[in-house]
Amino acid sequence: MIITKRDNQLFQKLSTHGMLSTKQATTLLFNSIARTTVLRRLRILEANYYVKRITGLDGHDVLWVLTDKGANPAGVSTPKKSWSKNILQHDYKLLSLRLELEKAGVAQSWIPEHEIRSLIYKKYGLLEGKQKLIPDGLMGIDAMGKFGSVAIELELTLKNQNRIKDIVSRYQEKKDLSAVWYIASSQTILNSFFREWRNHQRFNRPLKLYGSLFEEVIKNPVEATVFREGSSCKIKDIWRIRPAHTPAHGVSIQQFANTDTEDRVTHENQTNKMEYLFQQKAVVITDLTLPTL
């Protein structure tokens, strides 16, 4: 079969985001095209082993992921080889959250959990790597002119108290994060993390804890409430909202470091610089010993 330009764009998106539902793929790549037409093309790609479907979501939506065969023509890699049914709903909601934050201009860059985990395992090995604290994602933000990185944790169920204590204690050891942002399915979950954060607060650690409700953020990221210790505000009040763009998600640190291009002041160039800085800081956050800027 002939692989089209749009097919390659789909493969690139699947490599960047890990997976996409039919609706998400339609929105990102097939605007103004009937859903039946999109499904027909996805089924053809599936039949030829370029993509495969994953089922098991609560709403019975179909998810599409990239195969090794699909990665080759697009010159990308497959982000994951297997998808656990136990955390599929969590991963899908996390992806939906990322897409909304990027679309709204809140997230300036994003490193997903599977990329962070891969870096950790390459440095420490599988056994030691599993002991490291790995967030659900690392988001680059513009804190009113100052670039920073925020660890994202999506919590849909309440963890036991000992686990919460462990997570909070380990986060408070991090030096290169601007904040930890817990996005939860209920206020009860948020309260449990704020309570432990207060109990383990180190006064010489400037790391901030933010909390928001998932349904609010997914509905309107800019206007969603962010809870802080003793106060609350809107997302737009703490982070600068930039127009949505298409950053170089998934580009490796090595690719940025080895790029020998003219230093022109362009929107694309500035985006790449922000992504590069974010990648560098994020690696430090996850305890990898690469240089910071």
Salt bridges, closest charged atoms under 4 A:
ASP7 OD2 - ARG41 NH2 2.44
GLU46 OE2 - ARG53 NE 2.95
ASP68 OD1 - LYS81 NZ 2.56
ASP91 OD2 - LYS80 NZ 3.72
ASP91 OD1 - HIS90 ND1 3.44
GLU102 OE2 - ARG98 NE 3.03
GLU102 OE2 - HIS249 NE2 3.06
GLU113 OE2 - ARG117 NE 2.34
ASP136 OD2 - HIS90 NE2 3.36
ASP142 OD2 - ARG240 NH1 3.71
ASP142 OD2 - ARG242 NH2 2.64
GLU155 OE1 - LYS159 NZ 2.59
ASP166 OD2 - ARG163 NH1 3.06
ASP166 OD2 - ARG170 NH1 3.36
GLU173 OE2 - ARG202 NH2 3.17
GLU173 OE1 - ARG205 NH2 3.53
ASP176 OD1 - LYS281 NZ 3.88
GLU196 OE1 - HIS200 ND1 3.42
GLU223 OE2 - LYS236 NZ 2.76
GLU229 OE1 - ARG198 NH1 3.66
GLU262 OE1 - ARG264 NH1 3.48
ASP263 OD1 - LYS273 NZ 3.22
ASP287 OD2 - LYS174 NZ 3.22
